[in-house]
């Protein structure tokens, strides 16, 4: 159950970050990054194991990867502009750091 909970939270956090990062720059990007890092950290605090943080981080990364590739109608949710690049690079670095922290 903890496995499903952490994956679901990672997916929901990824969706929220993708939809929020472009809203009212740079406030939306900051909220997306801080909210994602806080959620991954909270998963580790709740369950007390690093593996659940890693699962949520992988689910977040999967959503980000899927949102930055072309869809059926050639739409792109994470574009190659400054906000999209910052979400990808700073987001992944911050989540790796938060995952590496002790639970």
C-alpha positions in Angstrom: 0.0 0.0 0.0 2.9 2.4 0.8 4.2 1.6 -2.7 1.0 2.6 -4.4 0.6 5.7 -2.2 4.1 7.0 -3.0 3.8 6.3 -6.7 0.4 8.1 -6.8 1.7 11.1 -4.9 4.7 11.3 -7.3 2.3 11.2 -10.3 0.0 13.8 -8.8 2.9 16.1 -7.8 4.4 15.8 -11.3 1.1 16.7 -12.9 0.7 19.7 -10.6 4.3 20.8 -11.3 3.8 20.6 -15.1 0.6 22.6 -15.0 1.8 25.1 -12.4 5.3 25.9 -13.8 4.1 28.1 -16.6 1.6 30.1 -14.5 2.7 33.6 -13.6 6.5 33.3 -14.1 8.6 32.9 -11.9 6.1 32.4 -9.0 4.5 29.3 -10.6 7.9 27.7 -11.2 9.1 28.4 -7.7 5.8 26.9 -6.3 6.2 23.9 -8.5 9.7 23.2 -7.5 9.2 23.8 -3.8 5.9 21.8 -3.7 7.5 18.9 -5.5 10.5 18.8 -3.1 8.3 19.2 -0.1 6.1 16.3 -1.2 8.9 14.0 -1.8 10.5 14.9 1.5 7.1 14.4 3.3 6.8 10.9 1.7 10.1 10.0 3.3 9.1 11.4 6.7 5.7 9.6 6.6 7.0 6.1 5.6 10.6 6.3 7.0 12.3 4.8 4.0 14.3 6.2 1.2 12.9 3.7 -1.3 9.4 5.3 -1.2 11.0 8.7 -1.9 12.8 7.1 -4.9 9.6 5.6 -6.2 7.8 9.0 -6.0 10.8 10.7 -7.6 10.7 8.2 -10.5 7.0 8.7 -11.0 7.5 12.5 -11.0 10.2 12.1 -13.6 8.0 9.9 -15.8 5.3 12.5 -15.8 7.8 15.2 -16.6 9.3 13.1 -19.4 5.8 12.4 -20.9 4.8 16.1 -20.6 7.9 17.2 -22.5 7.4 15.0 -25.5 4.9 15.5 -28.3 1.4 14.2 -27.7 -1.1 12.9 -30.3 -2.1 16.4 -31.4 1.6 17.6 -31.3 1.0 19.5 -28.1 3.8 20.1 -25.6 3.1 20.8 -22.0 6.7 21.5 -21.0 8.3 23.7 -23.6 11.9 24.4 -24.3 11.8 27.9 -22.8 13.4 29.1 -19.6 10.6 27.9 -17.4 10.5 24.4 -18.9 14.3 24.0 -18.8 14.4 25.1 -15.2 11.6 22.7 -14.3 13.4 19.8 -15.9 16.9 20.5 -14.6 16.4 22.2 -11.3 13.5 19.9 -10.5 15.4 16.8 -11.1 18.5 18.0 -9.1 16.3 19.1 -6.2 14.4 15.8 -6.1 17.7 13.8 -6.2 19.0 15.9 -3.3 15.8 15.4 -1.3 15.8 11.7 -2.1 19.4 11.4 -0.9 18.5 13.0 2.5 18.0 10.6 5.4 14.5 9.5 5.9 
